[in-house]
Amino acid sequence: MHLVIGSGPIGSTVANLLAERGERVRIVTRSGSGPEHPLIERVTGDAADARRLTELAQGAEVVYNCANPRYTEWTEKWFPMNNAMIAAAKSAGAVYAITGNLYGYGPQPGGLMTESTPLAATGRKGRVRIRMWEDALASGVRTIEARASDYLGAGAVGVFSSVLLPALEKGRTAWGPADIDAPHTFTYTGDMARTLVELARDERAWGHAWHVPSPAPISIRELADRYCDLTGQPHLKVRSMPRFVMRAAGVVVPMAREMAEMDYQFYAPFVLDSSLTERTFGLTATDLEVPLRETAASAAATAARTM
């Protein structure tokens, strides 16, 4: 049995991948939501409740951390959740597989990150991710972390879903809080899920963080053009928002403040090197067209429901 915490795009895909392989899955959310499958049991639970998670983890081979607290609540929410999942994995003797990101590295000269890049972030969210990883390693639990860049795919939240798609739907210019011509790595949610599942079962991966195989870097402008070409729409007008705008808004808007803290990822090259994962485990990135088509299908379905 596998215990999956969270039913967003990553958690749901992990659960489905495992179920399709004939594995039993127990997926935990506050609401009891999750994908429907005969081998997937959906249960309610608080990701920060160590006692509840420990009960649910009995007999689990792997505990997957696919949770995602509100962006403005990371400092308060992540440590209790991480500790509860570590405790559950330790009690069950399970592997702890963490859905990670690149925040712990902080800004890098040239923007290139490998698994050997030091965890040198000084921002709040970067320090949170560093401590989460260090706590997992210090726990004695067999653990891995799969680190990815900004997500693409149905249900993914990021610059594509929050900036480009709304502008396309309204026929307006998209103002991105970014250098829209800087190379940027995007990761398909399906590749993150697949990497978590594969690495959790491979003892060569335990005790290390690994980068998720991702397509070659692409600028936000190019990404918008690729999507428009794929869907047969006129190219979207994309403009770069001055960096001070989000920072000024952050004085009174909490979400803008949190986004401004991480804006270095978008105002300079931001490139993830996943070659070590690819060489070691034989994994490869899904072609960029797949998450773009998936996003287009999801957007069309949403539009049809709201008509």
C-alpha positions as CSV (number, residue, x, y, z in Angstrom):
1,M,0.0,0.0,0.0
2,H,1.1,3.6,-0.7
3,L,0.0,6.7,1.2
4,V,-0.4,9.8,-0.8
5,I,-0.9,13.1,1.0
6,G,-2.7,15.6,-1.2
7,S,-4.9,15.3,-4.3
8,G,-3.7,18.1,-6.5
9,P,-2.2,17.5,-10.0
10,I,0.8,15.7,-8.5
11,G,-0.9,13.7,-5.8
12,S,-3.7,12.6,-8.1
13,T,-1.3,11.6,-10.8
14,V,0.9,9.7,-8.4
15,A,-2.2,7.8,-7.1
16,N,-3.3,7.0,-10.6
17,L,0.1,5.8,-11.8
18,L,0.4,3.4,-8.8
19,A,-3.2,2.1,-9.2
20,E,-2.6,1.5,-12.9
21,R,0.3,-0.7,-11.9
22,G,-1.9,-2.7,-9.6
23,E,-0.8,-1.1,-6.3
24,R,-3.2,-0.2,-3.5
25,V,-3.3,3.5,-2.7
26,R,-4.7,5.5,0.2
27,I,-5.0,9.2,-0.6
28,V,-5.5,11.7,2.2
29,T,-7.0,15.2,2.0
30,R,-9.1,17.3,4.3
31,S,-12.2,16.8,2.2
32,G,-11.6,13.1,1.2
33,S,-11.3,14.1,-2.5
34,G,-9.1,12.3,-5.0
35,P,-9.3,10.3,-8.2
36,E,-11.7,7.4,-8.5
37,H,-10.3,3.9,-9.0
38,P,-11.0,0.6,-7.5
39,L,-7.5,0.5,-5.9
40,I,-7.6,4.1,-4.6
41,E,-9.1,4.6,-1.1
42,R,-9.9,8.2,-0.4
43,V,-9.9,9.3,3.2
44,T,-10.1,12.4,5.3
45,G,-7.2,13.7,7.4
46,D,-5.1,16.7,8.3
47,A,-1.6,16.6,6.9
48,A,-0.3,18.1,10.1
49,D,-2.0,15.5,12.3
50,A,0.9,13.1,13.1
51,R,-1.4,10.6,15.0
52,R,-3.9,10.4,12.1
53,L,-1.2,10.0,9.4
54,T,0.6,7.4,11.5
55,E,-2.6,5.4,11.7
56,L,-3.2,5.7,8.0
57,A,0.4,4.9,7.1
58,Q,0.4,1.4,8.7
59,G,1.5,-1.1,6.1
60,A,2.6,1.6,3.6
61,E,5.7,1.1,1.5
62,V,5.9,4.8,0.6
63,V,4.5,8.0,2.1
64,Y,4.3,10.7,-0.7
65,N,4.3,14.3,0.3
66,C,2.2,15.9,-2.4
67,A,0.6,18.5,-0.1
68,N,0.6,22.2,-0.9
69,P,-0.3,24.7,1.8
70,R,-1.4,28.2,0.8
71,Y,1.6,30.2,-0.5
72,T,1.1,32.9,2.2
73,E,1.2,30.3,5.0
74,W,4.3,28.3,4.3
75,T,6.2,29.3,7.4
76,E,3.3,28.3,9.7
77,K,2.0,25.3,7.9
78,W,4.9,23.4,6.3
79,F,6.9,22.3,9.4
80,P,4.0,20.6,11.2
81,M,3.0,18.9,8.0
82,N,6.5,17.8,7.2
83,N,7.1,16.5,10.7
84,A,3.8,14.6,10.7
85,M,4.6,12.9,7.4
86,I,8.1,12.0,8.6
87,A,6.6,10.5,11.8
88,A,4.1,8.5,9.7
89,A,6.8,7.2,7.4
90,K,9.1,6.3,10.4
91,S,6.3,4.4,12.2
92,A,5.5,2.4,9.0
93,G,9.1,1.8,8.0
94,A,8.2,3.5,4.7
95,V,10.1,5.6,2.3
96,Y,9.3,9.3,2.4
97,A,9.1,10.8,-1.1
98,I,8.9,14.6,-1.2
99,T,7.5,16.8,-4.0
100,G,10.2,19.5,-4.0
101,N,11.1,22.6,-5.9
102,L,14.2,24.8,-6.5
103,Y,13.6,27.4,-3.9
104,G,16.4,26.2,-1.6
105,Y,19.1,27.1,-4.1
106,G,18.3,30.8,-4.1
107,P,19.5,33.1,-7.0
108,Q,22.3,31.6,-9.0
109,P,24.8,33.3,-11.3
110,G,23.8,32.3,-14.8
111,G,20.6,30.7,-13.5
112,L,21.8,27.1,-13.8
113,M,21.1,24.6,-11.1
114,T,22.2,21.0,-10.6
115,E,21.8,18.6,-7.7
116,S,25.2,19.8,-6.4
117,T,24.2,23.4,-6.3
118,P,24.5,24.6,-2.7
119,L,21.3,25.2,-0.7
120,A,22.1,28.8,-0.1
121,A,18.7,30.5,-0.2
122,T,18.2,33.4,2.3
123,G,14.5,34.1,1.6
124,R,11.7,32.9,3.9
125,K,10.4,30.2,1.5
126,G,13.8,29.0,0.5
127,R,14.8,28.5,4.1
128,V,11.6,26.6,4.7
129,R,12.4,24.2,1.9
130,I,16.0,23.8,3.2
131,R,14.9,22.9,6.7
132,M,12.2,20.5,5.5
133,W,14.8,18.6,3.5
134,E,17.3,18.7,6.4
135,D,14.7,17.5,8.9
136,A,13.8,14.6,6.6
137,L,17.4,13.5,6.2
138,A,18.1,13.8,10.0
139,S,15.1,11.7,10.9
140,G,16.7,8.4,9.8
141,V,13.8,7.7,7.4
142,R,14.7,6.6,3.9
143,T,13.9,9.6,1.9
144,I,14.1,11.2,-1.5
145,E,13.2,14.6,-2.8
146,A,12.2,15.2,-6.5
147,R,12.9,18.9,-7.4
148,A,11.1,20.5,-10.3
149,S,10.7,24.0,-11.8
150,D,7.4,25.8,-12.5
151,Y,4.7,23.4,-13.6
152,L,2.8,22.9,-16.8
153,G,-0.2,20.6,-17.3
154,A,-3.9,20.5,-16.5
155,G,-4.5,21.9,-13.0
156,A,-1.0,23.3,-12.7
157,V,-0.7,26.7,-11.0
158,G,1.9,29.2,-12.2
159,V,2.6,32.0,-14.7
160,F,1.0,30.0,-17.5
161,S,-2.4,29.5,-15.7
162,S,-2.4,32.8,-13.9
163,V,-1.1,35.2,-16.6
164,L,-1.2,33.7,-20.1
165,L,-4.4,31.8,-20.1
166,P,-6.6,34.6,-18.6
167,A,-5.2,37.0,-21.2
168,L,-6.0,34.6,-24.0
169,E,-9.5,34.1,-22.8
170,K,-10.2,37.8,-22.6
171,G,-8.3,38.7,-25.8
172,R,-6.0,41.1,-23.9
173,T,-2.3,41.7,-23.6
174,A,-0.6,39.5,-21.0
175,W,1.6,41.4,-18.6
176,G,4.0,38.9,-17.0
177,P,5.9,39.7,-13.8
178,A,9.1,38.5,-15.6
179,D,11.7,39.0,-18.3
180,I,9.5,37.4,-20.9
181,D,12.5,36.5,-23.1
182,A,14.7,34.9,-20.5
183,P,15.2,31.1,-20.7
184,H,13.1,29.3,-18.1
185,T,12.7,25.6,-17.3
186,F,9.1,24.4,-17.0
187,T,8.3,20.9,-15.7
188,Y,5.3,18.7,-16.6
189,T,3.3,17.6,-13.6
190,G,3.2,14.1,-15.0
191,D,7.0,13.9,-15.1
192,M,7.1,15.0,-11.4
193,A,4.7,12.2,-10.5
194,R,6.5,9.6,-12.5
195,T,9.8,10.6,-11.0
196,L,8.5,10.4,-7.5
197,V,7.1,6.9,-8.1
198,E,10.2,5.6,-9.8
199,L,12.7,7.0,-7.3
200,A,10.8,6.0,-4.2
201,R,11.2,2.3,-5.1
202,D,14.9,2.6,-6.1
203,E,17.4,2.4,-3.2
204,R,20.0,4.2,-5.3
205,A,17.8,7.3,-4.9
206,W,17.4,7.2,-1.1
207,G,19.1,9.9,0.9
208,H,19.4,12.3,-2.1
209,A,17.5,15.0,-4.0
210,W,17.0,14.6,-7.7
211,H,16.0,16.9,-10.5
212,V,12.9,16.0,-12.4
213,P,13.5,15.5,-16.2
214,S,12.2,18.6,-17.9
215,P,12.1,19.9,-21.5
216,A,14.7,22.4,-22.7
217,P,14.3,25.9,-21.3
218,I,11.9,28.2,-23.1
219,S,11.0,31.9,-22.7
220,I,7.5,32.9,-21.6
221,R,7.0,34.6,-25.0
222,E,8.0,31.4,-26.8
223,L,5.8,29.3,-24.5
224,A,2.8,31.5,-25.3
225,D,3.6,31.2,-29.1
226,R,3.8,27.4,-28.9
227,Y,0.4,27.2,-27.1
228,C,-1.2,29.5,-29.6
229,D,0.2,27.6,-32.6
230,L,-1.0,24.4,-31.0
231,T,-4.5,25.7,-30.4
232,G,-4.8,27.6,-33.7
233,Q,-5.1,31.0,-32.0
234,P,-3.4,34.3,-33.0
235,H,-0.2,34.9,-31.1
236,L,-0.8,36.5,-27.7
237,K,0.7,39.9,-27.0
238,V,3.0,39.4,-24.0
239,R,4.7,42.3,-22.2
240,S,7.1,42.4,-19.3
241,M,5.8,44.0,-16.1
242,P,8.3,46.3,-14.4
243,R,9.8,44.5,-11.4
244,F,8.9,47.2,-9.0
245,V,5.1,46.8,-9.6
246,M,4.7,43.5,-7.7
247,R,7.1,44.7,-5.0
248,A,5.1,47.8,-4.5
249,A,1.8,45.9,-4.4
250,G,3.4,43.5,-1.8
251,V,3.3,46.3,0.7
252,V,-0.5,45.8,1.1
253,V,-1.2,42.5,-0.8
254,P,0.2,39.4,1.0
255,M,0.2,37.2,-2.1
256,A,2.0,39.9,-4.1
257,R,4.6,40.1,-1.4
258,E,5.2,36.3,-1.5
259,M,5.5,36.4,-5.3
260,A,7.9,39.3,-5.2
261,E,10.2,37.4,-2.8
262,M,10.7,34.8,-5.5
263,D,10.7,37.0,-8.6
264,Y,14.4,36.4,-9.2
265,Q,13.3,33.1,-10.8
266,F,11.6,35.1,-13.7
267,Y,13.7,38.2,-14.2
268,A,16.8,36.3,-15.1
269,P,17.6,32.9,-16.7
270,F,16.3,30.0,-14.6
271,V,17.5,26.6,-15.8
272,L,17.2,23.2,-14.2
273,D,19.8,20.5,-15.2
274,S,18.1,17.1,-14.9
275,S,20.9,15.1,-16.7
276,L,22.0,13.2,-13.5
277,T,18.5,11.8,-13.0
278,E,18.2,10.9,-16.6
279,R,21.5,9.1,-16.7
280,T,21.0,7.3,-13.4
281,F,17.4,6.1,-13.8
282,G,16.8,6.2,-17.5
283,L,14.0,8.8,-17.2
284,T,13.3,11.4,-19.9
285,A,11.2,14.5,-20.1
286,T,7.8,14.4,-21.8
287,D,7.7,16.5,-25.0
288,L,6.4,20.0,-24.2
289,E,3.5,19.5,-26.6
290,V,1.9,17.0,-24.1
291,P,1.3,19.4,-21.2
292,L,0.3,22.2,-23.6
293,R,-2.3,19.9,-25.2
294,E,-3.5,18.8,-21.7
295,T,-3.8,22.4,-20.7
296,A,-5.8,23.3,-23.8
297,A,-8.2,20.4,-23.3
298,S,-8.7,21.4,-19.7
299,A,-9.3,25.0,-20.6
300,A,-11.8,24.0,-23.3
301,A,-13.7,21.7,-20.9
302,T,-13.9,24.5,-18.3
303,A,-15.2,27.0,-20.9
304,A,-17.8,24.5,-22.0
305,R,-19.1,24.0,-18.5
306,T,-19.4,27.8,-17.9
307,M,-21.3,28.5,-21.2
